[in-house]
Amino acid sequence: MAARYRLERDRLIHQLRAEDPARWSYSAIAEALGCSRELVALVTRRSR
């Protein structure tokens, strides 16, 4: 179950960054999802 939530969170982070990276900064995504800015950065970098 936890793995499913992580996958959904990661998908959402990638989707928001692709939509509008200026609006959806790491900080904005972190605030919207209730996680840390560092986690958002890690997820974004991991996909490269």
GUDRENSE-543225 format. One record per residue: x, y, z of N, C-alpha, C in turn. Coordinates in steps of 0.1 Angstrom, whole numbers, plus 5000, padded with zeros to 4 digits. Each point is the difference from the previous one (the first is absolute). Example, Ala and Ser with C-alpha at 12.3 -4.5 7.8 and 13.67 -1.06 7.14 Angstrom:
2
513249435078499150125000500950125000 499650114993500950115000499250115008 
//
This chain:
48
500849885000499250125000500950135000 501050005008500950115001500750034987 500449894993500750014987499050074990 498849975000499050054991499950165002 499950045013500050145003501250074996 501249945001501250064996500050024985 499649904993499950014985499150114996 498850015006499150114997500650145003 500650015011500750125004501050044990 500949914996501050024990499450044987 499049934995499350044988499550145000 499450045011499450135002501150114999 501149975007501150105000500550024986 500249894992500550014986498950074992 498849975002498950074992500050155002 500050045013500050145003501250084995 501249945001501250064995499950014985 499549904993499950014985499050104996 498950015007499050104997500550145000 500650045011500450145001501150015011 501249984996501150005010500250135007 499650114994500150135007499050015012 498849964997499050005011500249895010 500449884995500149895009501549985004 500550095008501349985005500149895010 501149965004500249905010499250045013 500150125004499350055012498550004998 499550044989498650004998499449865000 500749904993499649865000500049955014 501150025007500149955014498950055009 499750134999498950055008498649944996 499849984987498749944995499949865005 501149925000499949865003500349975015 500550105007500249985014501349925002 501050024992501349935002501150105000 501249965001501150095000500550044986 500650114999500550054987501149914995 500849955010501149904997499549874993 498849965005499449884994499650024986 499450124997499650034987501250014991 501150065004501350004993500549864997 500049925010500549864999499249934989 498750015001499149934990500350054986 500150134999500350064986501349954995 501050005008501449974995500149854997 499249915008500149864999499649954986 499150084994499449964987500950034988 501150075002500950044989500849884996 
//
